[in-house]
Amino acid sequence: MKRILILLVLTIGLLLPPAAAAASVPEAADAMAAAMDVQMARKLGQEAPPAKGISIMVTTPVDLGDLEGANGLARQMAEEMSRWFVQAGYRVQEIRKGRTILFQPETGELLLTRKTELLGTQNVSSVAILAGTYTITPKAVRFNMRLIHTPSNEVLAMGTATVPVSEELRPLLVDASRLGPIRPSVGTSLR
């Protein structure tokens, strides 16, 4: 009975459009990760997801038009996908862990860093790396994520999702370091 239910769910999943729009970043991340998990289990010859015995590193999706650029929304997507893979039982390696805790009075205690000289180790190995791209349109952000086999560069699994641009997400689409001081664009008065 359990196998029939799993086969039914997988069949329905295969019949649905692979790139459905999600209402939120967590929903989009969950949909992509779940689709990739099914592909990984199938590729490894396992009966059902989650794929067992896989260690992955997670990187930030990059702008398809500028492979060196990313924004806050892309970083949030990487965090949400990390969460999903950890909860599903994957071994997710944190590649941004610093050697020591950095104490900064303005921001607090920090362990994660993107400064290579502060990293705990620069040699991390895993079976796969989660990487991807995004494209911003006036109404949506399209993510294309993939699990890449570390030794061979083969794409093991791929997922796509579209997140609608909302007022809540709009600030995450811009690199804050390029903004400069933020000034109101509309004046208001109280009477």
N, CA, C and O of each residue as an XYZ file, in Angstrom:
764
protein
N       0.825     -1.197      0.000
C       0.000      0.000      0.000
C       0.866      1.256      0.000
O       0.589      2.223     -0.711
N       1.927      1.219      0.819
C       2.804      2.385      0.912
C       3.488      2.659     -0.432
O       3.625      3.814     -0.838
N       3.914      1.597     -1.117
C       4.553      1.752     -2.433
C       3.588      2.328     -3.453
O       3.975      3.159     -4.274
N       2.345      1.896     -3.408
C       1.338      2.409     -4.336
C       1.123      3.892     -4.100
O       1.031      4.661     -5.056
N       1.041      4.303     -2.851
C       0.871      5.710     -2.516
C       2.059      6.532     -3.006
O       1.876      7.612     -3.568
N       3.270      6.031     -2.798
C       4.476      6.737     -3.250
C       4.474      6.853     -4.772
O       4.782      7.915     -5.313
N       4.129      5.767     -5.464
C       4.069      5.802     -6.926
C       3.009      6.775     -7.416
O       3.221      7.473     -8.408
N       1.875      6.830     -6.734
C       0.812      7.755     -7.104
C       1.282      9.200     -6.951
O       1.071     10.020     -7.844
N       1.911      9.507     -5.835
C       2.421     10.861     -5.595
C       3.470     11.232     -6.642
O       3.448     12.341     -7.174
N       4.382     10.316     -6.937
C       5.405     10.575     -7.946
C       4.791     10.776     -9.323
O       5.221     11.659    -10.065
N       3.798      9.976     -9.678
C       3.140     10.107    -10.977
C       2.436     11.450    -11.086
O       2.548     12.125    -12.109
N       1.721     11.841    -10.061
C       1.052     13.139    -10.068
C       2.085     14.246    -10.177
O       1.888     15.212    -10.913
N       3.189     14.111     -9.445
C       4.256     15.111     -9.499
C       4.856     15.242    -10.883
O       5.211     16.343    -11.305
N       4.972     14.138    -11.588
C       5.513     14.177    -12.943
C       4.538     14.789    -13.932
O       4.958     15.350    -14.944
N       3.235     14.689    -13.655
C       2.234     15.249    -14.552
C       2.034     16.743    -14.366
O       1.584     17.435    -15.280
N       2.368     17.236    -13.191
C       2.224     18.670    -12.939
C       3.289     19.440    -13.697
O       4.359     18.902    -13.980
N       3.008     20.699    -14.030
C       4.039     21.486    -14.697
C       5.228     21.666    -13.768
O       5.038     21.995    -12.597
N       6.468     21.458    -14.260
C       7.635     21.488    -13.401
C       8.009     22.878    -12.901
O       8.837     22.999    -11.998
N       7.432     23.900    -13.452
C       7.843     25.255    -13.098
C       6.653     26.084    -12.655
O       6.356     27.117    -13.255
N       5.988     25.654    -11.638
C       4.837     26.387    -11.145
C       5.269     27.613    -10.365
O       6.342     27.636     -9.762
N       4.425     28.625    -10.383
C       4.721     29.828     -9.616
C       4.430     29.553     -8.149
O       3.443     28.900     -7.808
N       5.295     30.057     -7.294
C       5.121     29.894     -5.855
C       4.725     31.243     -5.266
O       5.097     32.293     -5.790
N       3.979     31.205     -4.189
C       3.531     32.444     -3.574
C       4.619     33.084     -2.721
O       4.565     34.286     -2.459
N       5.608     32.304     -2.282
C       6.638     32.844     -1.402
C       7.973     32.158     -1.666
O       8.036     31.128     -2.337
N       9.030     32.741     -1.132
C      10.363     32.156     -1.273
C      10.431     30.779     -0.612
O      10.954     29.851     -1.229
N       9.929     30.601      0.614
C       9.973     29.254      1.202
C       9.216     28.220      0.366
O       9.682     27.089      0.227
N       8.067     28.582     -0.190
C       7.315     27.643     -1.018
C       8.087     27.285     -2.282
O       8.113     26.124     -2.688
N       8.714     28.275     -2.901
C       9.506     28.018     -4.109
C      10.696     27.122     -3.783
O      10.989     26.183     -4.524
N      11.378     27.406     -2.684
C      12.525     26.594     -2.276
C      12.096     25.166     -1.995
O      12.763     24.223     -2.420
N      10.988     24.997     -1.283
C      10.486     23.658     -0.967
C      10.148     22.887     -2.243
O      10.474     21.706     -2.363
N       9.495     23.556     -3.193
C       9.097     22.888     -4.439
C      10.325     22.454     -5.237
O      10.375     21.331     -5.739
N      11.310     23.340     -5.353
C      12.514     22.985     -6.111
C      13.284     21.864     -5.431
O      13.698     20.907     -6.086
N      13.478     21.975     -4.126
C      14.245     20.968     -3.401
C      13.554     19.603     -3.447
O      14.216     18.578     -3.610
N      12.226     19.587     -3.304
C      11.493     18.318     -3.351
C      11.617     17.678     -4.730
O      11.796     16.464     -4.834
N      11.523     18.480     -5.783
C      11.673     17.948     -7.144
C      13.080     17.398     -7.353
O      13.253     16.351     -7.977
N      14.075     18.094     -6.838
C      15.456     17.647     -6.978
C      15.701     16.380     -6.160
O      16.465     15.510     -6.578
N      15.067     16.275     -5.014
C      15.205     15.102     -4.164
C      14.680     13.856     -4.875
O      15.312     12.802     -4.817
N      13.535     13.966     -5.542
C      12.978     12.839     -6.296
C      13.957     12.418     -7.398
O      14.187     11.227     -7.608
N      14.523     13.392     -8.093
C      15.479     13.084     -9.158
C      16.727     12.401     -8.603
O      17.242     11.457     -9.203
N      17.210     12.879     -7.460
C      18.401     12.291     -6.842
C      18.134     10.846     -6.425
O      18.956      9.967     -6.679
N      16.995     10.597     -5.789
C      16.670      9.232     -5.354
C      16.602      8.306     -6.566
O      17.114      7.187     -6.531
N      15.968      8.777     -7.633
C      15.857      7.975     -8.856
C      17.243      7.693     -9.442
O      17.538      6.566     -9.838
N      18.086      8.723     -9.495
C      19.425      8.568    -10.066
C      20.269      7.593     -9.248
O      21.098      6.872     -9.802
N      20.057      7.570     -7.926
C      20.819      6.680     -7.050
C      20.194      5.288     -6.941
O      20.720      4.422     -6.242
N      19.068      5.074     -7.634
C      18.417      3.768     -7.601
C      17.706      3.483     -6.296
O      17.506      2.320     -5.946
N      17.321      4.515     -5.572
C      16.618      4.334     -4.300
C      15.113      4.345     -4.558
O      14.635      5.034     -5.459
N      14.376      3.578     -3.763
C      12.935      3.431     -3.977
C      12.177      4.739     -3.863
O      11.285      5.015     -4.665
N      12.521      5.537     -2.882
C      11.773      6.764     -2.644
C      12.677      7.800     -1.999
O      13.674      7.458     -1.362
N      12.325      9.060     -2.167
C      13.090     10.109     -1.494
C      12.838     10.061      0.012
O      11.846      9.460      0.422
N      13.660     10.645      0.838
C      14.829     11.440      0.465
C      16.010     10.561      0.049
O      16.161      9.426      0.502
N      16.829     11.123     -0.821
C      18.041     10.440     -1.266
C      18.950     10.247     -0.059
O      19.147     11.174      0.727
N      19.491      9.070      0.087
C      20.318      8.741      1.257
C      21.804      8.827      0.903
O      22.208      8.520     -0.219
N      22.604      9.249      1.879
C      24.055      9.224      1.728
C      24.636     10.360      0.912
O      25.741     10.231      0.385
N      23.930     11.460      0.793
C      24.402     12.574     -0.023
C      24.827     13.734      0.871
O      24.081     14.157      1.754
N      26.031     14.241      0.630
C      26.464     15.462      1.300
C      26.540     16.562      0.249
O      27.072     16.362     -0.843
N      26.002     17.722      0.597
C      25.994     18.826     -0.362
C      26.499     20.114      0.268
O      26.390     20.329      1.475
N      27.049     20.954     -0.579
C      27.393     22.328     -0.221
C      26.387     23.222     -0.929
O      25.991     22.936     -2.059
N      25.975     24.287     -0.287
C      25.000     25.198     -0.859
C      25.685     26.519     -1.187
O      26.365     27.106     -0.346
N      25.496     26.978     -2.430
C      26.009     28.282     -2.827
C      24.830     29.190     -3.167
O      23.701     28.722     -3.318
N      25.093     30.469     -3.283
C      24.065     31.458     -3.578
C      23.785     31.497     -5.071
O      24.721     31.563     -5.866
N      22.510     31.459     -5.474
C      22.201     31.626     -6.893
C      22.717     32.978     -7.387
O      22.741     33.956     -6.639
N      23.125     33.019     -8.645
C      23.667     34.249     -9.228
C      22.756     34.759    -10.333
O      21.962     34.013    -10.905
N      22.890     36.047    -10.618
C      22.139     36.689    -11.690
C      22.573     36.090    -13.022
O      23.762     36.099    -13.340
N      21.637     35.575    -13.800
C      21.966     34.934    -15.067
C      22.699     35.890    -16.006
O      23.516     35.450    -16.815
N      22.419     37.193    -15.909
C      23.086     38.182    -16.748
C      24.423     38.647    -16.205
O      25.181     39.302    -16.920
N      24.731     38.324    -14.950
C      25.976     38.735    -14.303
C      26.339     37.643    -13.304
O      25.912     37.689    -12.150
N      27.121     36.667    -13.740
C      27.402     35.493    -12.901
C      28.219     35.816    -11.653
O      28.508     34.919    -10.862
N      28.591     37.063    -11.466
C      29.277     37.468    -10.238
C      28.370     38.294     -9.343
O      28.804     38.783     -8.300
N      27.114     38.453     -9.743
C      26.187     39.276     -8.974
C      25.103     38.441     -8.314
O      24.629     37.453     -8.875
N      24.723     38.850     -7.126
C      23.618     38.220     -6.402
C      22.937     39.288     -5.564
O      23.496     40.362     -5.344
N      21.752     38.999     -5.106
C      21.022     39.960     -4.282
C      20.497     39.256     -3.028
O      20.703     38.057     -2.836
N      19.825     40.021     -2.191
C      19.299     39.473     -0.944
C      18.295     38.355     -1.163
O      18.243     37.408     -0.378
N      17.502     38.452     -2.213
C      16.528     37.398     -2.489
C      17.232     36.092     -2.838
O      16.798     35.020     -2.414
N      18.308     36.172     -3.602
C      19.073     34.965     -3.947
C      19.682     34.339     -2.703
O      19.676     33.117     -2.551
N      20.211     35.178     -1.808
C      20.787     34.643     -0.570
C      19.702     33.991      0.287
O      19.938     32.961      0.920
N      18.508     34.599      0.303
C      17.397     34.017      1.058
C      16.986     32.671      0.456
O      16.671     31.733      1.189
N      16.987     32.574     -0.873
C      16.635     31.306     -1.520
C      17.632     30.209     -1.119
O      17.231     29.080     -0.836
N      18.920     30.540     -1.095
C      19.933     29.559     -0.686
C      19.682     29.096      0.751
O      19.808     27.909      1.052
N      19.334     30.018      1.625
C      19.059     29.664      3.024
C      17.847     28.746      3.129
O      17.875     27.763      3.870
N      16.788     29.058      2.394
C      15.572     28.238      2.445
C      15.821     26.839      1.885
O      15.306     25.854      2.415
N      16.611     26.753      0.815
C      16.899     25.430      0.258
C      17.792     24.631      1.205
O      17.622     23.419      1.339
N      18.738     25.297      1.860
C      19.557     24.625      2.880
C      18.672     24.029      3.962
O      18.844     22.878      4.363
N      17.721     24.831      4.427
C      16.782     24.373      5.462
C      16.065     23.108      5.002
O      15.978     22.136      5.753
N      15.554     23.115      3.784
C      14.805     21.958      3.285
C      15.688     20.722      3.238
O      15.283     19.654      3.697
N      16.890     20.853      2.687
C      17.769     19.691      2.555
C      18.191     19.148      3.924
O      18.290     17.932      4.091
N      18.440     20.010      4.894
C      18.778     19.550      6.246
C      17.591     18.794      6.842
O      17.759     17.707      7.395
N      16.401     19.364      6.732
C      15.211     18.720      7.295
C      14.903     17.393      6.607
O      14.329     16.496      7.224
N      15.278     17.260      5.331
C      15.027     16.020      4.600
C      16.066     14.943      4.913
O      15.907     13.795      4.500
N      17.116     15.298      5.633
C      18.112     14.303      6.018
C      19.407     14.333      5.232
O      20.267     13.473      5.424
N      19.561     15.305      4.354
C      20.837     15.443      3.648
C      21.892     15.967      4.617
O      21.567     16.628      5.603
N      23.139     15.672      4.333
C      24.240     16.244      5.096
C      24.653     17.524      4.362
O      25.278     17.466      3.302
N      24.301     18.667      4.930
C      24.595     19.961      4.311
C      25.799     20.556      5.009
O      25.801     20.730      6.227
N      26.828     20.870      4.228
C      28.055     21.431      4.788
C      28.017     22.950      4.714
O      27.690     23.526      3.676
N      28.353     23.585      5.818
C      28.407     25.051      5.877
C      29.789     25.484      5.427
O      30.779     25.202      6.103
N      29.867     26.160      4.301
C      31.162     26.571      3.762
C      31.566     27.970      4.209
O      32.681     28.408      3.925
N      30.672     28.683      4.908
C      30.988     30.052      5.341
C      31.393     30.138      6.811
O      31.484     31.239      7.355
N      31.637     29.002      7.467
C      31.984     29.015      8.884
C      33.371     29.613      9.085
O      34.341     29.203      8.448
N      33.441     30.577      9.970
C      34.722     31.201     10.294
C      35.532     30.356     11.263
O      35.022     29.407     11.858
N      36.816     30.719     11.414
C      37.688     30.010     12.362
C      37.263     30.248     13.797
O      37.294     29.339     14.626
N      36.863     31.483     14.083
C      36.483     31.847     15.439
C      35.250     32.733     15.388
O      34.859     33.219     14.327
N      34.657     32.930     16.526
C      33.517     33.847     16.617
C      34.061     35.271     16.626
O      34.968     35.594     17.393
N      33.510     36.102     15.783
C      33.915     37.501     15.684
C      32.915     38.336     16.471
O      31.713     38.282     16.212
N      33.413     39.110     17.432
C      32.549     39.954     18.252
C      32.601     41.374     17.708
O      33.665     41.992     17.663
N      31.441     41.890     17.292
C      31.342     43.264     16.810
C      30.240     43.960     17.581
O      29.089     43.525     17.541
N      30.576     45.053     18.295
C      29.575     45.717     19.124
C      28.332     46.163     18.344
O      27.230     46.160     18.892
N      28.500     46.547     17.068
C      27.368     47.057     16.293
C      26.425     45.950     15.831
O      25.217     46.165     15.738
N      26.970     44.765     15.541
C      26.150     43.716     14.939
C      26.022     42.459     15.784
O      25.137     41.645     15.520
N      26.855     42.270     16.772
C      26.749     41.097     17.625
C      27.843     40.080     17.360
O      28.896     40.412     16.815
N      27.588     38.840     17.748
C      28.556     37.761     17.601
C      28.323     37.085     16.251
O      27.201     36.691     15.934
N      29.374     36.955     15.468
C      29.259     36.413     14.120
C      30.153     35.195     13.951
O      31.293     35.187     14.415
N      29.639     34.173     13.292
C      30.442     32.999     12.980
C      30.572     32.804     11.476
O      31.598     32.321     10.996
N      29.533     33.179     10.728
C      29.577     33.027      9.277
C      30.280     34.223      8.645
O      30.133     35.358      9.099
N      31.046     33.951      7.589
C      31.775     35.010      6.909
C      31.928     34.679      5.433
O      31.850     33.517      5.035
N      32.142     35.698      4.637
C      32.490     35.506      3.225
C      33.919     35.974      2.970
O      34.351     36.051      1.820
N      34.643     36.284      4.023
C      36.045     36.696      3.897
C      36.905     35.440      3.966
O      36.974     34.782      5.005
N      37.556     35.113      2.859
C      38.288     33.846      2.793
C      39.378     33.743      3.847
O      39.671     32.645      4.319
N      39.983     34.859      4.225
C      41.048     34.796      5.222
C      40.521     34.458      6.617
O      41.302     34.088      7.493
N      39.207     34.578      6.840
C      38.621     34.270      8.145
C      37.947     32.894      8.192
O      37.474     32.480      9.250
N      37.899     32.190      7.072
C      37.234     30.893      7.039
C      37.966     29.860      7.888
O      39.192     29.877      7.998
N      37.188     28.960      8.486
C      37.770     27.887      9.278
C      38.563     26.923      8.417
O      39.630     26.457      8.819
N      38.050     26.624      7.240
C      38.750     25.768      6.297
C      38.373     26.188      4.889
O      37.252     26.629      4.638
N      39.304     26.049      3.989
C      39.014     26.368      2.594
C      38.935     25.097      1.765
O      38.704     25.157      0.558
N      39.124     23.954      2.399
C      39.060     22.664      1.722
C      37.867     21.883      2.256
O      37.941     21.255      3.312
N      36.774     21.931      1.515
C      35.569     21.214      1.896
C      35.238     20.277      0.743
O      35.303     20.672     -0.421
N      34.885     19.045      1.064
C      34.519     18.118      0.002
C      33.086     17.653      0.218
O      32.626     17.515      1.351
N      32.400     17.418     -0.872
C      31.033     16.935     -0.821
C      30.751     16.159     -2.096
O      31.529     16.201     -3.049
N      29.636     15.455     -2.101
C      29.223     14.713     -3.281
C      28.674     15.670     -4.335
O      28.901     15.484     -5.530
N      27.943     16.708     -3.878
C      27.295     17.623     -4.811
C      27.306     19.043     -4.280
O      27.433     19.284     -3.080
N      27.168     19.969     -5.209
C      27.081     21.387     -4.884
C      25.761     21.904     -5.425
O      25.425     21.667     -6.586
N      25.009     22.611     -4.587
C      23.784     23.262     -5.032
C      24.167     24.622     -5.577
O      24.734     25.445     -4.858
N      23.864     24.861     -6.831
C      24.171     26.133     -7.469
C      22.985     26.509     -8.342
O      22.128     25.673     -8.628
N      22.936     27.758     -8.763
C      21.826     28.136     -9.621
C      21.910     29.565    -10.096
O      22.839     30.309     -9.780
N      20.899     29.917    -10.868
C      20.798     31.268    -11.417
C      19.392     31.795    -11.169
O      18.476     31.045    -10.832
N      19.246     33.105    -11.344
C      17.922     33.713    -11.299
C      17.848     34.790    -12.366
O      18.865     35.341    -12.787
N      16.630     35.080    -12.794
C      16.348     36.138    -13.759
C      15.210     36.969    -13.204
O      14.189     36.431    -12.775
N      15.386     38.278    -13.214
C      14.360     39.180    -12.692
C      13.590     39.789    -13.858
O      14.178     40.330    -14.794
N      12.269     39.691    -13.786
C      11.393     40.375    -14.730
C      10.586     41.394    -13.924
O      10.644     41.376    -12.694
N       9.850     42.262    -14.568
C       9.077     43.245    -13.790
C       8.085     42.622    -12.806
O       7.755     43.238    -11.792
N       7.606     41.412    -13.092
C       6.578     40.817    -12.243
C       7.023     39.601    -11.443
O       6.323     39.178    -10.524
N       8.193     39.028    -11.783
C       8.585     37.783    -11.118
C      10.091     37.584    -11.156
O      10.808     38.232    -11.918
N      10.549     36.664    -10.309
C      11.946     36.231    -10.320
C      11.923     34.731    -10.581
O      11.264     33.973     -9.870
N      12.650     34.319    -11.605
C      12.697     32.918    -12.008
C      14.007     32.309    -11.523
O      15.082     32.801    -11.868
N      13.931     31.236    -10.719
C      15.103     30.540    -10.210
C      15.275     29.221    -10.947
O      14.302     28.507    -11.190
N      16.515     28.901    -11.302
C      16.892     27.618    -11.884
C      18.023     27.074    -11.024
O      19.140     27.590    -11.059
N      17.734     26.033    -10.253
C      18.718     25.488     -9.324
C      19.112     24.090     -9.780
O      18.317     23.373    -10.388
N      20.369     23.709     -9.472
C      20.860     22.386     -9.860
C      21.794     21.838     -8.800
O      22.501     22.584     -8.123
N      21.783     20.514     -8.669
C      22.771     19.811     -7.860
C      23.809     19.271     -8.833
O      23.490     18.482     -9.722
N      25.049     19.702     -8.656
C      26.135     19.336     -9.559
C      27.052     18.345     -8.855
O      27.522     18.603     -7.747
N      27.306     17.202     -9.509
C      28.208     16.187     -8.966
C      29.610     16.794     -8.908
O      30.153     17.196     -9.938
N      30.193     16.861     -7.727
C      31.464     17.546     -7.529
C      32.595     16.987     -8.393
O      33.276     17.768     -9.058
N      32.825     15.670     -8.414
C      33.955     15.174     -9.206
C      33.778     15.303    -10.724
O      34.752     15.551    -11.434
N      32.545     15.136    -11.230
C      32.364     15.060    -12.688
C      31.706     16.281    -13.326
O      31.707     16.398    -14.551
N      31.142     17.193    -12.532
C      30.385     18.356    -13.017
C      29.066     17.982    -13.685
O      28.424     18.831    -14.303
N      28.657     16.724    -13.565
C      27.370     16.295    -14.117
C      26.239     16.916    -13.303
O      26.303     16.955    -12.074
N      25.209     17.399    -13.983
C      24.025     17.895    -13.291
C      23.207     16.681    -12.873
O      22.690     15.948    -13.716
N      23.096     16.475    -11.561
C      22.396     15.312    -11.019
C      20.895     15.546    -10.902
O      20.100     14.618    -11.055
N      20.513     16.793    -10.629
C      19.099     17.125    -10.459
C      18.926     18.610    -10.708
O      19.854     19.399    -10.525
N      17.720     18.980    -11.128
C      17.464     20.380    -11.419
C      16.032     20.728    -11.047
O      15.120     19.921    -11.226
N      15.843     21.928    -10.531
C      14.514     22.413    -10.177
C      14.370     23.868    -10.586
O      15.340     24.626    -10.611
N      13.134     24.243    -10.907
C      12.856     25.625    -11.274
C      11.627     26.106    -10.524
O      10.736     25.322    -10.196
N      11.591     27.406    -10.257
C      10.421     28.005     -9.616
C      10.406     29.499     -9.936
O      11.440     30.113    -10.198
N       9.218     30.049     -9.907
C       9.032     31.473    -10.145
C       8.381     32.080     -8.916
O       7.386     31.560     -8.410
N       8.945     33.185     -8.436
C       8.417     33.885     -7.271
C       7.915     35.250     -7.740
O       8.672     35.996     -8.362
N       6.659     35.594     -7.458
C       6.162     36.899     -7.873
C       6.851     38.023     -7.097
O       7.139     37.884     -5.908
N       7.107     39.127     -7.777
C       7.710     40.287     -7.116
C       6.606     40.997     -6.330
O       5.592     41.408     -6.894
N       6.816     41.131     -5.051
C       5.862     41.823     -4.182
C       6.578     42.989     -3.524
O       7.798     43.115     -3.618
N       5.824     43.824     -2.870
C       6.435     44.956     -2.157
C       7.374     44.460     -1.064
O       8.380     45.104     -0.765
N       7.048     43.322     -0.472
C       7.902     42.741      0.567
C       9.241     42.275     -0.009
O      10.274     42.408      0.647
N       9.233     41.728     -1.232
C      10.456     41.209     -1.838
C      11.260     42.265     -2.583
O      12.469     42.108     -2.751
N      10.624     43.321     -3.024
C      11.298     44.317     -3.857
C      12.621     44.818     -3.261
O      13.596     44.933     -4.003
N      12.701     45.118     -1.965
C      13.994     45.574     -1.406
C      15.102     44.524     -1.491
O      16.282     44.874     -1.533
N      14.732     43.241     -1.516
C      15.736     42.178     -1.593
C      16.331     42.045     -2.998
O      17.359     41.392     -3.177
N      15.693     42.657     -3.983
C      16.158     42.542     -5.366
C      17.283     43.496     -5.703
O      17.882     43.399     -6.774
N      17.574     44.414     -4.801
C      18.588     45.424     -5.051
C      19.752     45.209     -4.105
O      19.559     44.936     -2.920
N      20.957     45.333     -4.628
C      22.151     45.243     -3.786
C      22.220     46.521     -2.944
O      22.442     47.605     -3.485
N      22.032     46.403     -1.636
C      21.969     47.564     -0.744
C      23.233     48.411     -0.790
O      23.161     49.618     -0.558
N      24.383     47.823     -1.078
C      25.625     48.592     -1.097
C      25.652     49.588     -2.253
O      26.415     50.553     -2.220
N      24.823     49.363     -3.278
C      24.788     50.288     -4.417
C      23.746     51.376     -4.263
O      23.699     52.297     -5.077
N      22.911     51.294     -3.242
C      21.811     52.232     -3.097
C      22.228     53.612     -2.611
O      21.672     54.617     -3.054
N      23.194     53.673     -1.712
C      23.501     54.947     -1.077
C      22.426     55.251     -0.047
O      21.655     54.368      0.326
N      22.371     56.507      0.419
C      21.354     56.833      1.422
C      19.945     56.722      0.829
O      19.702     57.120     -0.311
N      19.044     56.185      1.611
C      17.657     56.033      1.157
C      16.876     57.266      1.564
O      16.886     57.670      2.727
N      16.198     57.857      0.592
C      15.395     59.050      0.826
C      13.964     58.758      0.397
O      13.748     58.012     -0.559
N      12.988     59.332      1.087
C      11.603     59.100      0.671
C      11.330     59.730     -0.692
O      11.860     60.795     -1.007
N      10.512     59.077     -1.485
C      10.178     59.617     -2.808
C       8.848     60.373     -2.777
O       8.493     61.042     -3.748
N       8.120     60.270     -1.679
C       6.832     60.936     -1.551
C       6.793     61.613     -0.189
O       7.167     61.014      0.819
N       6.348     62.843     -0.161
C       6.201     63.552      1.106
C       4.792     63.408      1.641
O       3.837     63.349      0.867
N       4.651     63.351      2.942
C       3.319     63.278      3.558
C       3.250     64.301      4.682
O       4.270     64.740      5.213
N       2.048     64.661      5.023
C       1.869     65.570      6.154
C       0.662     65.141      6.948
O      -0.283     64.572      6.400
N       0.690     65.409      8.223
C      -0.423     65.095      9.098
C      -1.171     66.387      9.400
O      -0.542     67.395      9.722
N      -2.459     66.382      9.308
C      -3.241     67.594      9.586
C      -4.112     67.401     10.775
O      -4.842     68.314     11.160
